């Protein structure tokens, strides 16, 4: 009888131990809620990372994608923050605009940045280049800074390229700069070459999108707004940095705010009450993914660009250090709005 009891006790111990060692995610499904429609570059970035997340999450869960477009990512972020079950089986991926929307007090924001876990982003580095059409005659930055009424082209009021162009023009001290909006990206490129606009401030994808502009000397590169500042562009590092034209703390904070908005890239997020151990499992999988050389190859193949990963810790740090004072917020709104540039 004693032997039988001992055998039963041993079997229960083995069964309990085996159960305890079974990874939480084994046999489960992890849902990634996208704050966008399917098929765009943000979708492709996540899809390039998904197989590696599945590989590195203990238990190798099935990963499915759901799309919740609306409000520039606000709809999906509100869902993750308020509605999604905090069981570690749902995370989100949204555009960095959700950070700007919260800081600037945009309508429809129903989430708290300080309570929302940020888990890292596959893209973070963005270098904005201010360049002018060669035929406009601004061969040097001094000539550009001495000009009046330079026409800047962008998609729309409040668009990223609109905002960054106005910030750079302001810090460079351009006189009476003029905004010309209403373009798609291809239309803006055509307008520049036709002489309908003189200048644009765009991300460094110019290298892949319009390499002939550089090869044939059709444009003059004037200045760079590096994000993050510490990471130099291998081809454009010789350009004057916009930070060199800052005169005071007010202007420094403005640059820091925009940098933080853009540095977030397309971050992964999670419901606030997700158990810490499950969050750490996902964070560690993201860290391993972003260090995997095969991920870089897959990302390049799927997205058509090099990944610039932002680790979970750096993602959280950028949110904590984001300027939030009223003066900086109101100043930034002047650049994102339709009015004239503010006085310096």
Secondary structure, DSSP 4 states (H G I P E B T S, - for coil): -HHHHHHHHHHHHHHHHHHHHS-TTTT-EEEEEESS-TTSHHHHHHHHHHHHHHHHSTT--EEEEEE---GGGHHHHHHHHHTS-SSSSEEEE--THHHHHHHTT-TT----GGGSEEEEES---EEEEEEEEGGGT--SHHHHHT-BSPEEE-SSTT-HHHHHHHHHHHHHT-BS-EEE----HHHHHHHHHHTS--EEEEETTHHHH-HHHHHTT-EEEEEEEEESTTS--TTTTTSEEGGGG--SHHHHHHHHHHHHHHHT-SEEEE-TTS-HHHHHHHHHHHHHHHH-HHHHHHHHHHHSS----B-HHHHHHHHHTS---HHHHHHHHHHHSSSPPPP-
